[in-house]
């Protein structure tokens, strides 16, 4: 059994992995090589280095473990036609992403950008817009594993949480849950709107200008799922017309965000370079999912944790 990593874990993570599975041949490479891929039974990748041509080389490949939650850049049809099993690390982002989201919310509520600006200017100025997170309402679009963790932490601040998902079934750490088709009627309740949606055919440009019109003028909109849930021109219009108070974006339709994007020029938006999930513990947490799955695979089991349907995108 050959397991091919197209990235190199730290030595303190790599050595215990190799020691735990002496019957497995591990290859670690900082860049995907078709020669190695042709021999591999299992591929461990971040998912962005694969294309249709690579899959043609992967004659012995049976399972791809994606050390990422997003799979939209993978050659889904080629992988599916080959019957290759795909699983990912859904859920490991919830801690760092929740901390990032909470940091942005508290920063805006407690006027940290204003404080930093006054300090840089050497001015004593109390004319800041200060508000509280406590007692507010947050609407989470796509309350999955990450959304549930966001809800859990927000509820500790006595925030009322509303979830909107595709089934309408109660979601963990949501005080209320509704169908995503009912989103527009619940947006006026929210002080904070957080999109955690993946990129699928159903979610592309799901949020329209009318959705932003339905939000409170003092609302904070946050997109930490995928950038194509809203067209950039729609978002720019909402911000320019002050349909909402502020937006916090970690994801965009085009990444990196082009220098000519109007978003760079707007004062009521915070732009983060799609790294809210980054952490020094990222690979460590990925391996915590991979190792039990590998042990199951070696026993002949094929119902792995976070097994995916690539054609659906999740």
Number of C-alpha atoms within 10 A of each C-alpha: 12 18 22 24 23 21 16 14 17 10 9 9 13 15 11 10 17 14 10 11 14 9 11 15 12 18 17 16 14 10 12 18 13 15 11 19 25 16 17 25 17 25 24 20 20 20 22 14 13 15 15 13 11 18 19 14 17 21 14 15 23 16 21 22 24 23 24 21 18 20 23 18 12 19 20 19 12 16 23 14 8 14 12 15 20 22 26 27 21 22 19 23 21 19 15 19 21 23 16 18 19 16 12 16 18 14 15 21 15 17 15 15 12 17 17 11 11 14 12 9 9 9 10 9 10 10 7 12 10 12 11 12 19 13 13 17 20 27 28 26 24 21 27 20 17 22 27 22 21 25 27 18 15 23 20 10 14 14 20 21 23 25 31 26 21 13 12 15 13 17 22 17 21 23 14 16 22 19 15 17 13 13 18 16 11 16 21 18 17 23 23 24 24 25 23 21 23 22 20 16 13 10 14 17 17 15 18 15 16 11 16 23 17 18 24 18 17 14 22 23 23 23 22 25 23 23 24 22 25 20 17 18 13 16 20 18 13 22 20 15 12 15 20 22 18 22 22 20 23 20 23 23 15 11 10 10 16 11 9 8 13 12 21 13 10 14 11 16 19 16 16 15 12 18 13 20 18 13 14 8 10 15 17 17 16 20 18 12 21 22 14 12 20 21 13 15 15 13 9 9 11 14 12 18 15 18 17 16 13 18 15 12 16 18
